[in-house]
């Protein structure tokens, strides 16, 4: 597996992910349409010109998915058994078409599962930043992770 196992995570370790992604108009429009989010701030340029932003903003659920998704190849590919929850989601700044997003993951804590012998629970903090190093998204995520050798 390319991902890390439960035992490989160290509490307090910070991962600055090298993969970045520039968000396009297509990304935003397609995601909004696929998820039936008809908020005009995402899909209507004329409406958005008169908003506080003066332009369309990227769907925050896309931003969240991108910030969390970037870490998969480096940290959890094939070793996550599932997401158990996400809390403390915040979007301190909007994302616009053309912004380039990078992510950072911090391992908050971990514990072995009380109900399963093949997994442990890891709590992550994921943070997303734009090309100006402005924080655009944060989320705490709890994941069920494989152990190397079940007890």
GROMACS elastic network, one bead per residue, 0.5 to 0.9 nm:
[ bonds ]
;  ai    aj funct       b0    kb
    1     4     6  0.76572   500
    1     5     6  0.87533   500
    1    76     6  0.88029   500
    1    77     6  0.68383   500
    1    78     6  0.57097   500
    1    79     6  0.68646   500
    2    73     6  0.69211   500
    2    74     6  0.71042   500
    2    75     6  0.75370   500
    2    76     6  0.74194   500
    2    77     6  0.56315   500
    2    78     6  0.67978   500
    2    79     6  0.80074   500
    3    72     6  0.74062   500
    3    73     6  0.66821   500
    3    74     6  0.61709   500
    3    78     6  0.58572   500
    3    79     6  0.54700   500
    3    80     6  0.80068   500
    4     7     6  0.79066   500
    4     8     6  0.56993   500
    4     9     6  0.70538   500
    4    74     6  0.79659   500
    4    75     6  0.53230   500
    4    76     6  0.57239   500
    4    77     6  0.76848   500
    4    78     6  0.85598   500
    4    79     6  0.64035   500
    4    80     6  0.87508   500
    4   145     6  0.85621   500
    4   146     6  0.85769   500
    5     8     6  0.53170   500
    5     9     6  0.71184   500
    5    75     6  0.85630   500
    5    76     6  0.77535   500
    5    79     6  0.59484   500
    5    80     6  0.82410   500
    5   119     6  0.88664   500
    5   120     6  0.89331   500
    5   145     6  0.64342   500
    5   146     6  0.55557   500
    5   147     6  0.54631   500
    5   148     6  0.60951   500
    6     9     6  0.58176   500
    6    79     6  0.82502   500
    6   110     6  0.80139   500
    6   111     6  0.86670   500
    6   112     6  0.82419   500
    6   119     6  0.71114   500
    6   120     6  0.58587   500
    6   121     6  0.75589   500
    6   122     6  0.73005   500
    6   144     6  0.85732   500
    6   145     6  0.54762   500
    6   146     6  0.58288   500
    6   147     6  0.50774   500
    6   148     6  0.73535   500
    7    10     6  0.78921   500
    7   120     6  0.84920   500
    7   146     6  0.87669   500
    7   147     6  0.64462   500
    7   148     6  0.71497   500
    9    13     6  0.76631   500
    9    75     6  0.89964   500
    9   107     6  0.70458   500
    9   109     6  0.87823   500
    9   110     6  0.79409   500
    9   122     6  0.80279   500
   10    13     6  0.55789   500
   10   107     6  0.66389   500
   10   108     6  0.86308   500
   10   109     6  0.78583   500
   10   110     6  0.82376   500
   11    14     6  0.88859   500
   11   106     6  0.80703   500
   11   107     6  0.51566   500
   11   108     6  0.55635   500
   11   109     6  0.50256   500
   11   110     6  0.69413   500
   12   106     6  0.62249   500
   12   107     6  0.52366   500
   12   108     6  0.56793   500
   12   109     6  0.73227   500
   13   105     6  0.83036   500
   13   106     6  0.57185   500
   13   107     6  0.55209   500
   13   108     6  0.80008   500
   14   104     6  0.70634   500
   14   105     6  0.57275   500
   14   107     6  0.65888   500
   15    71     6  0.86199   500
   15    75     6  0.89408   500
   15   103     6  0.85172   500
   15   104     6  0.55895   500
   15   105     6  0.50907   500
   15   106     6  0.62841   500
   15   107     6  0.85148   500
   16   102     6  0.82122   500
   16   103     6  0.64278   500
   16   105     6  0.65789   500
   16   106     6  0.87479   500
   17    20     6  0.76832   500
   17    70     6  0.72781   500
   17    71     6  0.66277   500
   17    74     6  0.77304   500
   17   102     6  0.69204   500
   17   103     6  0.56994   500
   17   104     6  0.58321   500
   17   105     6  0.76903   500
   18    70     6  0.89549   500
   18   102     6  0.74619   500
   18   103     6  0.81121   500
   19    70     6  0.67634   500
   19    71     6  0.85291   500
   19   101     6  0.89708   500
   19   102     6  0.68468   500
   19   103     6  0.80883   500
   20    70     6  0.76951   500
   20   100     6  0.65686   500
   20   101     6  0.55919   500
   20   103     6  0.74767   500
   21    66     6  0.83519   500
   21    70     6  0.86807   500
   21    99     6  0.82630   500
   21   100     6  0.53016   500
   21   101     6  0.53689   500
   21   102     6  0.68226   500
   22    97     6  0.80653   500
   22    98     6  0.58293   500
   22    99     6  0.55012   500
   22   101     6  0.61892   500
   23    26     6  0.82672   500
   23    27     6  0.63452   500
   23    28     6  0.74422   500
   23    58     6  0.81378   500
   23    63     6  0.88725   500
   23    95     6  0.83931   500
   23    96     6  0.75988   500
   23    97     6  0.56186   500
   23    98     6  0.53926   500
   23    99     6  0.57002   500
   23   100     6  0.61766   500
   23   101     6  0.74835   500
   24    27     6  0.51557   500
   24    28     6  0.65637   500
   24    29     6  0.87443   500
   24    58     6  0.88902   500
   24    96     6  0.84452   500
   24    97     6  0.50864   500
   24    98     6  0.56270   500
   24    99     6  0.79556   500
   25    28     6  0.52818   500
   25    29     6  0.61197   500
   25    30     6  0.84375   500
   25    58     6  0.81787   500
   25    96     6  0.85520   500
   25    97     6  0.53558   500
   25    98     6  0.76746   500
   26    29     6  0.51897   500
   26    30     6  0.58004   500
   26    31     6  0.82449   500
   26    97     6  0.88232   500
   27    30     6  0.53906   500
   27    31     6  0.59752   500
   27    32     6  0.84201   500
   27    58     6  0.85575   500
   27    62     6  0.82686   500
   27    97     6  0.87093   500
   28    31     6  0.53189   500
   28    32     6  0.60334   500
   28    33     6  0.85498   500
   28    42     6  0.69632   500
   28    43     6  0.79409   500
   28    57     6  0.82983   500
   28    58     6  0.55090   500
   28    59     6  0.61663   500
   28    62     6  0.71947   500
   28    97     6  0.77278   500
   29    32     6  0.51711   500
   29    33     6  0.61022   500
   29    34     6  0.85095   500
   29    42     6  0.68518   500
   29    43     6  0.59248   500
   29    58     6  0.83982   500
   29    59     6  0.84622   500
   30    33     6  0.51310   500
   30    34     6  0.59350   500
   30    35     6  0.85128   500
   31    34     6  0.50765   500
   31    35     6  0.61309   500
   31    36     6  0.84709   500
   31    37     6  0.83138   500
   31    59     6  0.77000   500
   31    61     6  0.86786   500
   31    62     6  0.67074   500
   32    35     6  0.53351   500
   32    36     6  0.60670   500
   32    38     6  0.67813   500
   32    39     6  0.81452   500
   32    42     6  0.70408   500
   32    43     6  0.74781   500
   32    58     6  0.88329   500
   32    59     6  0.66010   500
   32    61     6  0.88093   500
   32    62     6  0.81643   500
   33    37     6  0.60858   500
   33    38     6  0.70377   500
   33    43     6  0.84874   500
   34    37     6  0.77662   500
   35    38     6  0.86839   500
   36    39     6  0.89810   500
   37    40     6  0.87554   500
   37    42     6  0.82742   500
   37    43     6  0.89026   500
   37    59     6  0.84600   500
   38    41     6  0.85354   500
   38    42     6  0.74777   500
   38    43     6  0.69785   500
   38    44     6  0.89878   500
   39    42     6  0.57383   500
   39    43     6  0.67811   500
   39    44     6  0.81673   500
   39    59     6  0.87444   500
   40    43     6  0.50380   500
   40    45     6  0.78199   500
   40    46     6  0.89051   500
   40    47     6  0.64168   500
   40    48     6  0.69027   500
   40    56     6  0.80175   500
   41    44     6  0.61747   500
   41    45     6  0.76146   500
   41    47     6  0.69770   500
   41    48     6  0.52858   500
   41    51     6  0.77585   500
   41    53     6  0.89979   500
   41    55     6  0.77433   500
   41    56     6  0.51510   500
   41    57     6  0.59970   500
   41    58     6  0.82108   500
   41    59     6  0.83753   500
   42    45     6  0.79882   500
   42    48     6  0.79026   500
   42    55     6  0.89418   500
   42    56     6  0.52688   500
   42    57     6  0.54940   500
   42    58     6  0.59811   500
   42    59     6  0.60236   500
   43    47     6  0.87642   500
   43    48     6  0.84211   500
   43    56     6  0.69425   500
   43    57     6  0.86477   500
   44    47     6  0.54110   500
   44    48     6  0.61440   500
   44    49     6  0.87626   500
   44    55     6  0.89413   500
   44    56     6  0.70446   500
   45    48     6  0.50611   500
   45    49     6  0.61768   500
   45    54     6  0.89675   500
   45    55     6  0.64045   500
   45    56     6  0.59435   500
   46    49     6  0.53134   500
   46    50     6  0.73038   500
   46    55     6  0.82294   500
   46    56     6  0.88640   500
   47    50     6  0.58615   500
   47    51     6  0.69872   500
   47    54     6  0.89607   500
   47    55     6  0.83533   500
   47    56     6  0.83968   500
   48    52     6  0.80826   500
   48    53     6  0.71638   500
   48    54     6  0.57953   500
   48    56     6  0.52149   500
   48    57     6  0.81548   500
   49    52     6  0.82392   500
   49    53     6  0.73710   500
   49    56     6  0.74519   500
   50    53     6  0.78125   500
   50    54     6  0.56978   500
   50    55     6  0.77780   500
   51    54     6  0.52493   500
   51    55     6  0.70881   500
   51    56     6  0.84821   500
   52    55     6  0.83077   500
   53    56     6  0.72644   500
   53    57     6  0.75607   500
   53    94     6  0.86932   500
   55    96     6  0.80537   500
   56    96     6  0.68915   500
   56    97     6  0.77885   500
   57    60     6  0.83602   500
   57    94     6  0.63695   500
   57    95     6  0.58859   500
   57    97     6  0.71636   500
   58    61     6  0.85500   500
   58    62     6  0.72196   500
   58    63     6  0.71509   500
   58    94     6  0.71329   500
   58    95     6  0.53096   500
   58    96     6  0.54603   500
   58    97     6  0.66829   500
   59    62     6  0.53876   500
   59    63     6  0.65853   500
   59    64     6  0.89043   500
   59    94     6  0.88972   500
   59    95     6  0.80879   500
   60    64     6  0.61285   500
   60    65     6  0.85763   500
   60    91     6  0.73522   500
   60    94     6  0.78526   500
   60    95     6  0.78731   500
   60   137     6  0.84130   500
   61    65     6  0.61244   500
   61    66     6  0.85158   500
   62    65     6  0.50885   500
   62    66     6  0.60612   500
   62    67     6  0.85796   500
   63    66     6  0.51306   500
   63    67     6  0.61390   500
   63    68     6  0.86363   500
   63    91     6  0.88292   500
   63    95     6  0.75182   500
   63   101     6  0.85091   500
   63   128     6  0.81618   500
   63   136     6  0.82616   500
   63   137     6  0.72233   500
   64    67     6  0.52344   500
   64    68     6  0.62318   500
   64    69     6  0.83006   500
   64    89     6  0.83287   500
   64    91     6  0.86870   500
   64   128     6  0.82238   500
   64   137     6  0.66774   500
   64   138     6  0.78287   500
   64   139     6  0.78106   500
   65    68     6  0.52971   500
   65    69     6  0.56484   500
   65    70     6  0.84626   500
   66    70     6  0.60107   500
   66   101     6  0.81549   500
   66   102     6  0.89522   500
   66   103     6  0.85457   500
   66   128     6  0.85015   500
   67    70     6  0.57581   500
   67    71     6  0.76438   500
   67   101     6  0.76025   500
   67   102     6  0.72157   500
   67   103     6  0.55501   500
   67   104     6  0.81542   500
   67   126     6  0.67684   500
   67   127     6  0.66824   500
   67   128     6  0.53940   500
   67   129     6  0.86479   500
   67   137     6  0.74569   500
   67   138     6  0.82230   500
   67   139     6  0.88745   500
   68    71     6  0.60944   500
   68    72     6  0.75552   500
   68   103     6  0.77564   500
   68   105     6  0.85382   500
   68   126     6  0.63152   500
   68   127     6  0.82177   500
   68   128     6  0.84944   500
   68   139     6  0.82955   500
   68   141     6  0.86979   500
   69    72     6  0.55333   500
   69    73     6  0.83407   500
   70    73     6  0.71032   500
   70    74     6  0.80980   500
   70   102     6  0.79823   500
   70   103     6  0.67575   500
   71    74     6  0.55054   500
   71    75     6  0.57638   500
   71    76     6  0.71703   500
   71    77     6  0.86720   500
   71   103     6  0.75028   500
   71   104     6  0.80465   500
   71   105     6  0.73463   500
   71   126     6  0.86924   500
   72    75     6  0.53711   500
   72    77     6  0.51957   500
   72    78     6  0.87337   500
   73    76     6  0.64028   500
   73    77     6  0.51791   500
   73    78     6  0.88787   500
   74    77     6  0.70785   500
   75    79     6  0.83768   500
   76    79     6  0.52585   500
   76    80     6  0.55450   500
   76   145     6  0.80419   500
   77    80     6  0.68044   500
   78    81     6  0.80045   500
   78   146     6  0.87668   500
   79   144     6  0.87440   500
   79   145     6  0.58093   500
   79   146     6  0.53060   500
   79   147     6  0.82606   500
   80    83     6  0.76346   500
   80   143     6  0.68022   500
   80   144     6  0.59844   500
   80   146     6  0.62614   500
   81   119     6  0.80288   500
   81   143     6  0.74921   500
   81   144     6  0.52938   500
   81   145     6  0.55140   500
   81   146     6  0.64927   500
   82   142     6  0.88964   500
   82   143     6  0.59003   500
   82   144     6  0.53544   500
   82   145     6  0.73928   500
   83    86     6  0.79075   500
   83   141     6  0.73689   500
   83   142     6  0.60615   500
   83   144     6  0.61895   500
   83   145     6  0.89308   500
   84   121     6  0.86891   500
   84   141     6  0.76684   500
   84   142     6  0.53245   500
   84   143     6  0.53993   500
   84   144     6  0.66020   500
   85   140     6  0.83223   500
   85   141     6  0.58555   500
   85   142     6  0.52637   500
   85   143     6  0.72667   500
   86    89     6  0.72975   500
   86   139     6  0.65771   500
   86   140     6  0.55502   500
   86   142     6  0.63132   500
   87   139     6  0.61003   500
   87   140     6  0.51994   500
   87   141     6  0.65177   500
   87   142     6  0.85464   500
   88   138     6  0.73973   500
   88   139     6  0.55020   500
   88   140     6  0.59250   500
   88   141     6  0.88334   500
   89   137     6  0.73383   500
   89   138     6  0.55866   500
   89   140     6  0.69508   500
   90   136     6  0.80789   500
   90   137     6  0.55741   500
   90   138     6  0.52657   500
   90   139     6  0.66082   500
   91    94     6  0.68458   500
   91   135     6  0.80023   500
   91   136     6  0.53382   500
   91   138     6  0.66455   500
   92   134     6  0.88106   500
   92   135     6  0.65486   500
   92   136     6  0.53555   500
   92   137     6  0.63712   500
   92   138     6  0.83400   500
   93   134     6  0.76371   500
   93   135     6  0.67781   500
   93   137     6  0.74869   500
   94   136     6  0.63021   500
   94   137     6  0.86920   500
   95    98     6  0.86135   500
   95    99     6  0.64396   500
   95   100     6  0.88937   500
   95   101     6  0.86740   500
   95   130     6  0.76400   500
   95   136     6  0.68230   500
   96    99     6  0.56611   500
   97   100     6  0.88254   500
   99   130     6  0.61304   500
   99   131     6  0.64911   500
  100   129     6  0.81578   500
  100   130     6  0.54549   500
  100   131     6  0.53078   500
  100   132     6  0.89134   500
  101   128     6  0.63698   500
  101   129     6  0.55229   500
  101   131     6  0.64758   500
  101   133     6  0.89759   500
  101   136     6  0.85703   500
  102   127     6  0.83816   500
  102   128     6  0.56795   500
  102   129     6  0.53905   500
  102   130     6  0.64880   500
  102   131     6  0.77656   500
  102   133     6  0.86803   500
  103   126     6  0.68813   500
  103   127     6  0.55459   500
  103   129     6  0.63051   500
  103   130     6  0.89863   500
  104   125     6  0.81008   500
  104   126     6  0.57682   500
  104   127     6  0.51906   500
  104   128     6  0.65222   500
  104   129     6  0.82847   500
  105   124     6  0.65478   500
  105   125     6  0.55868   500
  105   127     6  0.64385   500
  106   123     6  0.86412   500
  106   124     6  0.56342   500
  106   125     6  0.50834   500
  106   126     6  0.65912   500
  106   127     6  0.85172   500
  107   110     6  0.79115   500
  107   122     6  0.73049   500
  107   123     6  0.62019   500
  107   125     6  0.65198   500
  107   126     6  0.89611   500
  108   122     6  0.76072   500
  108   123     6  0.53552   500
  108   124     6  0.53559   500
  108   125     6  0.65787   500
  108   140     6  0.87864   500
  109   121     6  0.84801   500
  109   122     6  0.60018   500
  109   123     6  0.53869   500
  109   124     6  0.74198   500
  110   120     6  0.71490   500
  110   121     6  0.55062   500
  110   123     6  0.60866   500
  110   124     6  0.89511   500
  111   114     6  0.86681   500
  111   120     6  0.57097   500
  111   121     6  0.53590   500
  111   122     6  0.66561   500
  111   123     6  0.89962   500
  112   116     6  0.84076   500
  112   117     6  0.81503   500
  112   118     6  0.89891   500
  112   119     6  0.65685   500
  112   121     6  0.60134   500
  112   122     6  0.86333   500
  112   147     6  0.87540   500
  113   116     6  0.54669   500
  113   117     6  0.68464   500
  113   118     6  0.80574   500
  113   119     6  0.58585   500
  113   121     6  0.60336   500
  113   144     6  0.82293   500
  114   117     6  0.77888   500
  114   120     6  0.83825   500
  116   119     6  0.60790   500
  116   120     6  0.79921   500
  116   150     6  0.89304   500
  117   120     6  0.81858   500
  117   147     6  0.83214   500
  117   150     6  0.54524   500
  117   151     6  0.55468   500
  118   145     6  0.84428   500
  118   146     6  0.60081   500
  118   147     6  0.56166   500
  118   148     6  0.81134   500
  118   149     6  0.72541   500
  118   151     6  0.69941   500
  119   144     6  0.63879   500
  119   145     6  0.53146   500
  119   148     6  0.86155   500
  119   150     6  0.73790   500
  120   143     6  0.82948   500
  120   144     6  0.57789   500
  120   145     6  0.52888   500
  120   146     6  0.65070   500
  120   147     6  0.65634   500
  121   142     6  0.67925   500
  121   143     6  0.57094   500
  121   145     6  0.60277   500
  121   146     6  0.88965   500
  122   141     6  0.82214   500
  122   142     6  0.57644   500
  122   143     6  0.53992   500
  122   144     6  0.65775   500
  122   145     6  0.69174   500
  123   140     6  0.69279   500
  123   141     6  0.56802   500
  123   143     6  0.64603   500
  124   139     6  0.81880   500
  124   140     6  0.55960   500
  124   141     6  0.51286   500
  124   142     6  0.63363   500
  124   143     6  0.79085   500
  125   138     6  0.71471   500
  125   139     6  0.58303   500
  125   141     6  0.63338   500
  125   142     6  0.89728   500
  126   137     6  0.80486   500
  126   138     6  0.56411   500
  126   139     6  0.53978   500
  126   140     6  0.63512   500
  126   141     6  0.75089   500
  127   135     6  0.71394   500
  127   136     6  0.77115   500
  127   137     6  0.56722   500
  127   139     6  0.67344   500
  127   140     6  0.89350   500
  128   133     6  0.88610   500
  128   134     6  0.83641   500
  128   135     6  0.59065   500
  128   136     6  0.55567   500
  128   138     6  0.63938   500
  129   132     6  0.75882   500
  129   133     6  0.52198   500
  129   134     6  0.52260   500
  129   136     6  0.53746   500
  129   137     6  0.71378   500
  130   133     6  0.52617   500
  130   134     6  0.54924   500
  130   135     6  0.67480   500
  130   136     6  0.66270   500
  131   134     6  0.73910   500
  132   135     6  0.88734   500
  133   136     6  0.88765   500
  135   138     6  0.78383   500
  146   149     6  0.86079   500
  146   150     6  0.84900   500
  147   150     6  0.61304   500
  147   151     6  0.88933   500
